[in-house]
């Protein structure tokens, strides 16, 4: 059976720290040159490619003489600021050898959580791809803080996949793919050749954190595939140590683990809602409200909400939990947290009596709500 990438025209490729650094001791220039060469070949095949590359912090650590990845956020930010210069400089030089222009895009979650900035980022990336430029994307570690940072480039790559509606996400790592058990601990572990993205069993199979240089383990890759599938993108998790892995995948060869997206995809606006990494509050729904949302496709009314937690404003994203505490939806709320608490369990015609005014009869309109 052929790779799901054979017919994919727009690709997001994520390259982990271990594949672009010398065991964390600065950048591996030869490795970056090989990645640039493969991406250039993909461009000649008519594919559009966005590269999400780790390595800035590792390069900054090397330049600063640090042997271990720091834990303090300001130290990480300093390392990123120093290392980002080197990372982009090397990529720019490598792609120039193939007569390709590159661009640098640094993102935080805040950039994509704001609808206007989200659309601006989307337009910019699509324009760059139309111009034949290779966007090189990284998290903006220099300014990110705990509340707004993506936390790993696997998640960032999935968000970018949805942002530009890519056909596929390729996550390259130092593992051959996803195993049913941790191959470093269990010799009976077998490679998962193919599965459905979002299958809960995959999360149980995924291992823990990676090296002391990189941040993401296999679990972040499985969750990234689940996220990318919302826009219909398939994901391949494969070893970046394989010779010409990108070209072989693009030519249809099966390498690593294929995680297949369902045929149904979310509309662009609902992808944006689903991709919020942080929500401002939570609503605990009763069984009737859960049914109204999940089965009947209706809006969320205040009468169906038991409890509201968090501090949020009108128009911010909140999470909807079922009675067991599982998140089942999220959406843009029509009232702030104080107002919401005052109208819990209230029939919509009585909102005005409680507040003295009424903005909307719904807490969350179905057009501004996405099921998870």
Secondary structure per residue as TSV (DSSP state, phi and psi in degrees):
chain	resnum	aa	ss	phi	psi
A	1	X	-	360.0	141.8
A	2	X	-	-83.1	161.2
A	3	X	-	-66.6	146.5
A	4	X	T	-67.9	-9.5
A	5	X	T	-88.0	-6.8
A	6	X	T	-57.7	-39.7
A	7	X	T	-102.7	6.1
A	8	X	-	-74.7	127.9
A	9	X	-	-97.9	-33.1
A	10	X	E	-117.6	119.8
A	11	X	E	-121.0	142.8
A	12	X	E	-111.4	123.7
A	13	X	E	-114.2	121.6
A	14	X	E	-107.6	124.5
A	15	X	E	-113.5	122.9
A	16	X	-	-77.4	167.1
A	17	X	G	-57.1	-41.0
A	18	X	G	-65.3	-17.2
A	19	X	G	-96.8	-5.0
A	20	X	T	-126.2	0.5
A	21	X	B	-124.8	160.7
A	22	X	S	-88.6	81.9
A	23	X	T	51.3	36.3
A	24	X	T	85.8	-6.6
A	25	X	S	-91.9	69.7
A	26	X	S	78.6	-179.1
A	27	X	B	-79.3	144.1
A	28	X	-	-93.2	97.7
A	29	X	H	-61.6	-37.4
A	30	X	H	-64.7	-37.9
A	31	X	H	-65.9	-43.8
A	32	X	H	-62.0	-36.7
A	33	X	H	-64.4	-38.0
A	34	X	H	-66.7	-41.2
A	35	X	H	-63.2	-42.7
A	36	X	H	-61.0	-40.2
A	37	X	H	-63.6	-41.7
A	38	X	H	-68.5	-40.9
A	39	X	H	-63.6	-38.9
A	40	X	H	-61.0	-40.6
A	41	X	H	-64.9	-39.0
A	42	X	H	-61.5	-40.3
A	43	X	H	-62.0	-40.9
A	44	X	H	-67.4	-23.1
A	45	X	T	-82.9	-1.2
A	46	X	T	90.9	11.6
A	47	X	-	-89.6	147.1
A	48	X	E	-96.8	134.6
A	49	X	E	-132.3	131.1
A	50	X	E	-112.8	130.0
A	51	X	E	-106.1	121.0
A	52	X	E	-105.2	110.4
A	53	X	E	-120.0	129.7
A	54	X	-	-80.3	179.8
A	55	X	-	120.7	-17.0
A	56	X	H	-65.2	-45.2
A	57	X	H	-67.4	-41.0
A	58	X	H	-61.9	-41.4
A	59	X	H	-65.9	-40.5
A	60	X	H	-63.9	-39.2
A	61	X	H	-60.1	-43.2
A	62	X	H	-64.6	-43.5
A	63	X	H	-66.5	-32.2
A	64	X	H	-88.2	-6.0
A	65	X	T	79.5	21.3
A	66	X	-	-89.6	134.9
A	67	X	S	-92.7	-26.8
A	68	X	S	-122.8	146.8
A	69	X	-	-62.8	125.4
A	70	X	-	-71.3	161.2
A	71	X	-	-101.4	-30.5
A	72	X	S	-67.5	133.3
A	73	X	H	-59.9	-40.6
A	74	X	H	-67.4	-29.4
A	75	X	H	-69.8	-41.2
A	76	X	H	-62.6	-41.0
A	77	X	H	-63.5	-40.6
A	78	X	H	-65.5	-43.4
A	79	X	H	-62.6	-40.7
A	80	X	H	-63.8	-41.4
A	81	X	H	-63.0	-40.0
A	82	X	H	-73.1	-44.7
A	83	X	H	-75.3	-28.6
A	84	X	H	-60.5	-34.6
A	85	X	H	-58.1	-48.5
A	86	X	H	-68.4	-41.1
A	87	X	H	-58.7	-49.9
A	88	X	H	-71.4	-34.9
A	89	X	H	-60.2	-44.8
A	90	X	H	-68.1	-45.1
A	91	X	H	-60.1	-44.6
A	92	X	H	-59.3	-43.1
A	93	X	H	-65.5	-42.3
A	94	X	H	-66.0	-43.2
A	95	X	H	-71.6	-28.2
A	96	X	H	-62.7	-30.4
A	97	X	T	-61.6	-21.7
A	98	X	T	-107.1	14.3
A	99	X	T	58.9	37.8
A	100	X	-	-116.7	138.3
A	101	X	-	-87.6	148.1
A	102	X	E	-121.0	161.9
A	103	X	E	-138.3	150.1
A	104	X	E	-106.5	129.2
A	105	X	E	-129.9	119.0
A	106	X	E	-109.3	128.9
A	107	X	E	-127.5	150.9
A	108	X	-	-121.3	166.1
A	109	X	H	-59.8	-33.9
A	110	X	H	-59.5	-33.5
A	111	X	H	-62.7	-37.8
A	112	X	H	-93.0	-18.2
A	113	X	H	-74.6	-30.5
A	114	X	S	-80.5	122.0
A	115	X	H	-59.5	-41.7
A	116	X	H	-65.7	-44.9
A	117	X	H	-68.1	-33.9
A	118	X	H	-58.7	-49.0
A	119	X	H	-66.9	-35.7
A	120	X	H	-64.2	-43.9
A	121	X	H	-62.6	-40.9
A	122	X	H	-61.4	-46.7
A	123	X	H	-64.6	-41.7
A	124	X	H	-62.0	-46.8
A	125	X	H	-65.9	-40.0
A	126	X	H	-65.0	-37.7
A	127	X	H	-64.8	-44.1
A	128	X	H	-59.8	-43.7
A	129	X	H	-63.8	-40.4
A	130	X	H	-64.2	-29.0
A	131	X	T	-84.3	-2.6
A	132	X	T	81.7	14.3
A	133	X	-	-87.4	146.3
A	134	X	E	-94.8	107.3
A	135	X	E	-72.6	129.6
A	136	X	E	-112.0	118.0
A	137	X	E	-115.9	141.8
A	138	X	E	-147.2	161.3
A	139	X	E	-69.7	142.8
A	140	X	-	-81.1	73.2
A	141	X	T	-62.5	-23.5
A	142	X	T	-65.5	-31.8
A	143	X	T	-116.4	-11.6
A	144	X	-	-67.7	144.4
A	145	X	-	-120.8	172.2
A	146	X	T	-53.2	-37.1
A	147	X	T	-73.5	-18.7
A	148	X	T	-124.4	-0.7
A	149	X	-	-83.9	148.0
A	150	X	-	-67.6	-36.2
A	151	X	S	96.0	-25.1
A	152	X	S	-165.4	155.4
A	153	X	H	-79.1	-12.2
A	154	X	H	-64.9	-47.4
A	155	X	H	-63.1	-43.8
A	156	X	H	-58.4	-43.4
A	157	X	H	-63.0	-38.2
A	158	X	H	-66.7	-41.1
A	159	X	H	-62.6	-40.9
A	160	X	H	-66.8	-37.3
A	161	X	H	-57.7	-45.4
A	162	X	H	-70.0	-37.7
A	163	X	H	-57.4	-46.0
A	164	X	T	-100.1	4.6
A	165	X	T	53.5	52.8
A	166	X	-	-69.1	157.7
A	167	X	S	-80.1	-29.5
A	168	X	E	-154.6	153.4
A	169	X	E	-117.1	128.7
A	170	X	E	-113.7	117.6
A	171	X	E	-107.3	112.6
A	172	X	E	-100.3	132.8
A	173	X	E	-141.2	-172.9
A	174	X	S	-95.1	5.0
A	175	X	S	-104.2	155.8
A	176	X	S	-69.9	-17.6
A	177	X	S	155.4	-157.9
A	178	X	-	-90.2	128.5
A	179	X	B	-104.8	156.7
A	180	X	S	-71.8	-16.9
A	181	X	S	-142.2	170.3
A	182	X	-	-72.4	110.6
A	183	X	T	-67.5	-17.7
A	184	X	T	-76.1	-16.5
A	185	X	T	-119.0	-23.7
A	186	X	-	-127.9	110.2
A	187	X	T	-67.5	-12.4
A	188	X	T	-87.2	0.7
A	189	X	-	-62.1	140.1
A	190	X	-	-123.4	148.7
A	191	X	B	-72.7	134.9
A	192	X	-	-85.6	107.3
A	193	X	-	-74.2	-37.4
A	194	X	E	-155.0	143.0
A	195	X	E	-158.9	171.6
A	196	X	E	-88.1	127.9
A	197	X	T	-59.5	134.1
A	198	X	T	94.0	-5.5
A	199	X	-	-62.1	121.7
A	200	X	H	-57.3	-26.8
A	201	X	H	-64.6	-27.5
A	202	X	H	-65.2	-38.2
A	203	X	H	-66.4	-33.8
A	204	X	H	-69.5	-32.4
A	205	X	H	-74.0	-30.7
A	206	X	-	-64.6	141.4
A	207	X	-	-82.8	-169.5
A	208	X	-	-90.2	-155.9
A	209	X	-	-67.0	159.1
A	210	X	-	-87.2	-140.8
A	211	X	-	-74.2	178.1
A	212	X	S	-77.1	-8.0
A	213	X	S	-92.4	-52.7
A	214	X	-	-80.8	168.0
A	215	X	-	-111.7	-32.7
A	216	X	-	-90.5	137.7
A	217	X	-	-100.6	-169.4
A	218	X	H	-66.1	-29.6
A	219	X	H	-60.0	-41.9
A	220	X	H	-63.8	-29.2
A	221	X	H	-73.4	-40.5
A	222	X	H	-64.2	-43.0
A	223	X	H	-68.2	-33.4
A	224	X	H	-63.9	-41.0
A	225	X	H	-63.2	-40.7
A	226	X	H	-60.7	-42.3
A	227	X	H	-67.6	-45.0
A	228	X	H	-63.9	-30.7
A	229	X	G	-65.0	-20.7
A	230	X	G	-62.7	-27.4
A	231	X	G	-100.3	11.3
A	232	X	T	87.8	10.8
A	233	X	-	-88.4	130.7
A	234	X	E	-78.3	157.9
A	235	X	E	-127.2	139.8
A	236	X	E	-120.3	126.8
A	237	X	E	-106.4	117.1
A	238	X	E	-144.0	165.4
A	239	X	E	-77.5	128.8
A	240	X	T	-77.5	-2.3
A	241	X	T	-84.1	-13.8
A	242	X	S	-67.1	137.0
A	243	X	T	-62.3	130.5
A	244	X	T	48.1	43.6
A	245	X	H	-60.2	-39.4
A	246	X	H	-66.0	-41.9
A	247	X	H	-68.7	-40.8
A	248	X	H	-66.3	-39.6
A	249	X	H	-63.3	-43.8
A	250	X	H	-65.6	-26.1
A	251	X	T	-86.6	-0.6
A	252	X	T	106.7	-0.5
A	253	X	-	-72.2	140.1
A	254	X	-	-84.9	116.1
A	255	X	-	-135.3	135.6
A	256	X	S	73.0	-146.4
A	257	X	E	-111.9	126.6
A	258	X	E	-98.5	126.6
A	259	X	E	-113.9	112.4
A	260	X	E	-88.4	133.0
A	261	X	-	-80.7	146.7
A	262	X	-	-66.9	161.9
A	263	X	S	-70.5	-32.8
A	264	X	-	-79.4	134.0
A	265	X	-	-125.9	158.2
A	266	X	-	-81.3	147.4
A	267	X	-	-63.5	156.5
A	268	X	H	-56.0	-42.8
A	269	X	H	-64.5	-38.6
A	270	X	H	-75.4	-27.9
A	271	X	H	-59.7	-44.5
A	272	X	H	-60.0	-43.0
A	273	X	H	-63.2	-45.3
A	274	X	H	-66.7	-26.4
A	275	X	T	-83.6	-1.3
A	276	X	-	-64.2	121.5
A	277	X	S	-80.5	-31.1
A	278	X	S	-119.2	136.8
A	279	X	-	-112.4	156.0
A	280	X	S	-87.5	-16.3
A	281	X	E	-168.0	175.5
A	282	X	E	-132.1	148.3
A	283	X	E	-121.8	129.5
A	284	X	E	-96.9	117.3
A	285	X	E	-97.9	151.4
A	286	X	-	-86.2	173.7
A	287	X	H	-61.4	-36.1
A	288	X	H	-66.0	-39.2
A	289	X	H	-69.0	-39.2
A	290	X	H	-59.6	-45.0
A	291	X	H	-63.5	-42.1
A	292	X	H	-59.7	-38.5
A	293	X	H	-78.5	-50.6
A	294	X	H	-77.8	-39.1
A	295	X	T	-98.7	-44.5
A	296	X	T	-92.0	-11.5
A	297	X	-	68.2	30.8
A	298	X	-	-96.2	174.0
A	299	X	-	-78.5	165.5
A	300	X	B	-93.5	121.1
A	301	X	-	-100.7	153.5
A	302	X	G	-62.7	-26.2
A	303	X	G	-65.6	-21.5
A	304	X	G	-94.2	10.9
A	305	X	E	-114.4	125.2
A	306	X	E	-79.3	-43.2
A	307	X	E	-150.5	147.3
A	308	X	E	-128.5	131.5
A	309	X	E	-124.4	157.3
A	310	X	E	99.7	171.5
A	311	X	-	-120.7	104.3
A	312	X	-	-134.8	159.1
A	313	X	-	-108.1	163.1
A	314	X	T	-55.5	133.6
A	315	X	T	91.2	-3.5
A	316	X	-	-89.3	164.1
A	317	X	E	-86.8	128.4
A	318	X	E	-123.9	158.6
A	319	X	E	-101.5	139.8
A	320	X	E	-107.4	124.1
A	321	X	E	-109.8	144.3
A	322	X	-	-81.4	-177.2
A	323	X	T	-67.7	-17.3
A	324	X	T	-91.5	0.0
A	325	X	S	90.2	5.3
A	326	X	-	-83.5	138.0
A	327	X	E	-72.3	126.3
A	328	X	E	-120.3	-12.0
A	329	X	E	-165.0	166.0
A	330	X	E	-150.8	156.1
A	331	X	E	-169.3	179.7
A	332	X	E	-89.9	119.5
A	333	X	-	-86.6	147.3
A	334	X	S	-90.2	-8.9
A	335	X	S	-134.1	152.9
A	336	X	-	-75.5	176.0
A	337	X	H	-64.6	-37.6
A	338	X	H	-66.5	-46.0
A	339	X	H	-63.1	-42.4
A	340	X	H	-59.3	-44.4
A	341	X	H	-64.8	-30.5
A	342	X	H	-73.2	-24.3
A	343	X	T	-110.7	10.5
A	344	X	T	-58.3	140.4
A	345	X	T	63.5	21.0
A	346	X	-	-104.4	130.3
A	347	X	-	-61.1	143.4
A	348	X	G	-54.8	-39.0
A	349	X	G	-64.1	-14.0
A	350	X	G	-100.9	5.1
A	351	X	H	-60.4	-44.3
A	352	X	H	-62.8	-36.3
A	353	X	H	-65.4	-32.4
A	354	X	H	-79.0	-41.9
A	355	X	H	-101.0	-21.9
A	356	X	S	89.8	0.5
A	357	X	S	-164.2	168.4
A	358	X	-	-141.9	125.3
A	359	X	S	-88.7	-52.6
A	360	X	-	-142.0	150.9
A	361	X	S	-73.9	-17.5
A	362	X	-	-105.8	149.3
A	363	X	S	-71.9	-44.6
A	364	X	B	-137.1	122.5
A	365	X	-	-74.7	146.8
A	366	X	G	-60.7	-26.8
A	367	X	G	-69.9	-19.6
A	368	X	G	-110.9	25.9
A	369	X	E	-132.1	139.3
A	370	X	E	-126.9	133.4
A	371	X	E	-81.3	142.9
A	372	X	-	-112.7	360.0
